[in-house]
Amino acid sequence: MKLDCFNLIEPELIVFKTGKEHYGDKLALWRNMGCATTLISGTVEDTRKKVMKCIEDAAPGGGYILASSNSIYPSCKYENVLAMVETKEKYGRYPLTG
């Protein structure tokens, strides 16, 4: 089976920048925002910082997908989900403008 994308199942446990450095030219990387962490218990500012860190670490050069883990849990804070989407739309579109 050919692998085209790697879904980082446990975002808090994987050093994402290292994955991009080692596999970014071979695979698309799918970085999960922590539904069980940031989107539930974080603040809007925590969420924005996490999205920006993901974009900074993985988006340069292409091949990056920002997503929640596998869904948006009912316990996720609406304002955090909105902050994730708004930040991604503003800073995470190709070509990256910084």
N, C-alpha and C positions, 0 to 999 in steps of 0.2 A: 504494500500500500504506500502510495506517495503522500507525504505530509506537506501541506501548504501553509497551515496556520497552527500556532501553538496557543492554546487557551490556558492562561495562568490561573489555575483553579483557586489557589490560596494566595491572594495578593499580598498579604502581610508576611508570608513566609519565603517569598522568592525575591532575590535581588534582581530587579527588573533591568537595570542598566547593564548588568553583566550578561543577561540573556540577549539583549539587543546587540551588544558588542560581539558575542560569540555566534549568534544565529540570525541577526537582522538582515543579512544579505541573502539568506537562504529561505527564511520563513517569515510570514506575516505574524506579528505578535498581537494577541488579544488580551489586553490588560483589564482585569476586573476591578471595578471600584468595590470596596468592601461593604456589601449589603449587611453583613452581620456586625460591622464596625462603623465606619465613617458615615454611611447613609442613615444609620439608625441612631447612633449616639453622638456623632460629631456635630459641630456647628457649621453654619454656612461657610464661614471662613476656613475651617478645617477642610471642608469639601473642595472649595476652590483651590486651596494649596495642594491637595492631593491630586486633583486633575492637572494642575500646572506641572507638578513633579512628573506625572506620567507622560505628559506631552514633551517635557524637556528631555526625559530619559529615553523615550522610545520613538517619538514621531520623526525626528530628523532623518532624512533619507527615504522616508515612506515606509509602508508595510506595517502600519499600526492601527489597531481598532480599539477605541475606548468604549467600555461597556460596564454595566453592572454585572454581577456574577452570572446568574442565570435568569434573573427576574428582578422585579422591584417588589420586595416584600411589603405586606400591608403595614408593617411596623416602621418602614423607612419614612423619614420626615419629608414631607412634600417640599419644603423649602430647600432641603439638601439635594433632592433629585433635580429640582429646578436649577439650582446652582451648578450641578454637574453638567447638565445639558447646556445652559447658557455659557459657561466657561469653555466647554468643548467647542461650541459654535463660534465663539469669539476668537479663540486662540489655536484651535486644533484642526483647522481646515487647511488642506494643501492647495497651493504652496504655502508653507508656513511663513508668516510675516513677523513673528516675534511679538 
